């Protein structure tokens, strides 16, 4: 093994290793809408808890760290947090 100095600005960007999913489309639509909070309606998952879980995982996977996903009863909400 050998270490070679490298300019940090020359490191290539990450490639999207995942195909475009319905969750990604929902998250992008939410980010581009400009609203601070919205309810996810007509989700295809079996329950609100599963929908919330999959959206949280997708937000983390795709780097949408400013999005919080929560559910109350059978309702799922996306919340845009202020970036610090």
C-alpha positions, 0 to 999 in steps of 0.5 A: 500500500502506498499513499500519494498526495492528491488535491482535494478539489480534483476528487470526482463527485459521487455518481448516483448509484441508484435508479430514479425511484418514486420516493426520489421523485416525491422528495425532489418535487417537495424540495422544488415546491418551496413549501415548508411542510406537506402531507403525503397522500395516496401512498402505496405502502401498506401503512403510514409507518412503512411509508415514513420509514421508506421516505426517511431511508430515501432522504438519507440515501439521496442526501436530502438531509434538510428533509424530516419525515414524520407520521401521525396516525395514518398521515405522513408529513414531509418537513423542510428544516432550516439549514444551519 
